[in-house]
């Protein structure tokens, strides 16, 4: 039982980490850079955000009671360049993440082995969460990589800066190990 609480808390932290990475990448770009597509086979950051939001809204609306691929979802449209402003992009980003996190925050241990469906294929709740834990960071990695390319040499690192691993590790190991306590039961 306790491992399940740890699982839910762990995935919440992981998703928040990746959401924050995406937002830190957006902050470093000029608004017009969010809409750059280098060729017809690549998606702009805006299109990636539109797809992520569409996926989140479809998967996490009525998560426990209806198929995760909603009839109202138009996945193909998610890959069309229709967002025109940074504000619209951020609204869509937040709408998707709010739907997702609100649903994730309602889940309890008793839900984790429940079967839900995505495109008529059964998944346990844990499997469905893990599926998205692979999907969302994949696209956020694309966003970060694309943002770094667009910024060229002006990039503020979102993790350990290049050639700074030794400094980072020295700082980390200079501190006493924090104790890690078990999460409380849900």
N, C-alpha and C positions, 0 to 999 in steps of 0.2 A: 504494500500500500504506500509506504513512504517513498519508494522508488518512483511511483507514478507522480507523486507531488513534485519530486525533484525533476522529473521529466517535464512536466508542464511549466515549472518555473524556468528550467533550462531553455526550453524552446522559446519562451517569451523573451528571455534575455537575448537569444541569438537573433530572433526576428527584429528586435529593437535595434540591435547593433547594425544589422544590414540596412534597416530603414534610415538610421542616422548616417551611415556611409553615403547613401544616395543623396541625402539632403546636403551633406557637406560638399559633395561634388557639384550639385546645383549651385550652391553659394559661390563657387569659384568661377562660374561661367557668366559671360555676358548673356543677356536674355536671348539674343539672336543665335547664339551658339547651341542652344537647346534644340534648334530646328535644323541643324546641319546634317545632311546625309551625303557621305562622300561618293556614293554611286547608287545605282538603282537596286542593288542587292543588299544594301545596308539600311538599317533603321536609324532614324534620328533618336536622340534621347527622348524627345517628346513622344515618338511612336512607341518606344519601349515602355515609357510610363503609362501610356494609354492601354497597352496590352496588359501590363501588370495590374492596373486598376480593373480592367474588364475581367481578368481572371479572378481577382480577389472578390469582386462583387458577385460573380457567378458561383464560385466555390463556397463562399462563406455566408451567403444569404440563405436562410432556412437550412443551415448546414446539416443538422441531424435529421431533417424530415423530407428533403427533396434532393433530386440528383444535382450534383455539383456543376453539371453543364446545363445551365438554364435555357429554356426555349427562347427567351428574350435576348440572350447573348448573341451578338454578331461578331464573332472572333475575327473574321476576315476584315471587317471595318476597323478593327483595332490597329491594323497595319497600314491604314491610310492616314496621310498627313492632314489632319483636320484641326488640331490644336493650333492656335495662333498667338497666344500670349503666355508669358511665364506664369501669370496669375491663374489662367485656365489650367495650365499644366499642374501647378501646385494644388489647386482645388481637386482635380481628378486624382492626383497622388494621395491626398488626404482622405478623400471619399473611399478609395479602395482600402487603405490602411485602417481607417476607422471601422469599416465593416468587418475586416479581418480581426483586428484586435478586440473589438467588442465581442465577437463570437468566441474567440479563443479564451477570453476572460470569463466566459460563462461555463466553460468545460470543467468537469470534475473527474475524479478517479473513475467513477462509475460509467462515464462516457467512453473511456479510452479503448475498450474492447468492443464497443458497439460498431455495427456494420453500417457504413454509409455508402453511397454510390456516386461515382464519377463516370459519366458516359456509360451508364448501365453496368459498370464493373464494380463489384463489391470491394471495399477497403475497410479495415478497422480505422477508427478515428486516429490512432497512432500512425498508421500507414498513410492516411490522408495528410496529416500534419507533416510527416517526413517527406512526402512527395513535394509539398510546397516549400519545405526547408531546403530542398535541392533546387527547385524552380526559381524562387525569388532571388536568392543570392547569385544564381547564374546570370540573371538579367541585371542585377545591381552591379555585378562585376563588369558587365558590358558598359553600363552607364559610367562607371568610374574610369575604365580604360579609355572610353571615347572622350570623356572630359579631359583626361590627362593629355591625350593627343591634341585636342582643340586648344588647350592652354599652352602647349609646348613647354618651354622652360620655366614658366611662371607658376608651377603647381606647388601647393602646400600639401605635403604628404598627409595621408589619412591614417597611416600606420607608422611603422618604424621607418624614418627617412633612409634613403639610400646611403650606404657607407656609414651608418650610425648605429649599427647593431651592437657593437662593443660598448658604446656609451649607454645605450638603452639597457643592456644587460647589467652593466656595472651599477647603474642607478637602481634597478630592480633588486639585485642581490645585495646591495648595501643596506637594505631594510630588513627588519625582522620578519619572519614568515607570519602572515596573519593566520589566525585559527579559522578554520572553516567549520561552521556548525551545520547540523542537519536542519532542513526546513521543517517548519511546524506542519502537523497534519491538517489536511483540508477538511 
